[in-house]
Amino acid sequence: SNFDCSLLQHINRLGTLRCLTRLDVLVDQNMYLEQFMAELPNLLELGLNILTRPGLSKHVYLNYYIPRLEAVVAASKAPVLKVTVVAETRRQVTKVFRNKYVKKFVLTGPCTFNVFPVMERLQEVVVNLETSLLDNNCTYWKSRSDDRGLHRAGLCCVNFGAVYENCPNLERFMGVEVGTVRRWTFNKWNIKMKKKFYDDYLQQGGAKEMKAWAKTRWFSRCPVLPENIGVLD
């Protein structure tokens, strides 16, 4: 990471960073990018490919990896954000992605990545999940071994419930049209959205009745954003 940081500093001194429109980089728990984002005013697309050690300690995970990842996302002014998770330590911790510029968010990763988007301009969320393992695709938290063939759209990777108050311009989520539903109270909004996502589940071949589906594949309460996860030293 020290080498990567030095390399970016050198490129920045040449004035080249200001010309970049697309940046695709490999990042780990020692990422450094947030300090360079202000030097990329013309960036149209930011790609973050996450490769951390699989056994990060709780201290490193909460005090370095998560806050630095969130800081990079928040600092970007690119309208397209693409995050690909190659490998990371599996922990049941919410990642809050705050950004005022992102319009399209593309995430490729495990079901347990657990992102809460807070993006006022966000219009579309694309989530790419494993689909080649027949009856063992979904690895969402506490998923039953006999209920892993289809993913939990709205829970896997990105929590759809978090968009209610935090992504007012969202139009499309994992292929489901969501922009036409008015934002009344959370409960009224949730009833409408639940029907849309249940229909999507049936179209993919799901066979559960709606009540059984909602019990293990949907949320009943509005998710609460954590105030603080980790603090950078």
ABEGO torsion letter per residue (X at the ends): XAAAAAAAAAAAAAGAAAABABBBBBBBAABAAAAAAAABAABABBBBBBBBBAABBAAAAAAAAAAAAAAAAAABABABBBBBBABBBBBBBBBBBBBAABABBBBBBBAAAGBBBBBAABABBBBBBBAAAEAAABABBGBBAAAAABBBBGABGBBAAAAAAABAABABBGGBBAAABBBBBAAAAAAAAAAAAAAAAAAAGBABBAAAAAAAABBABBBBBBABABBBX
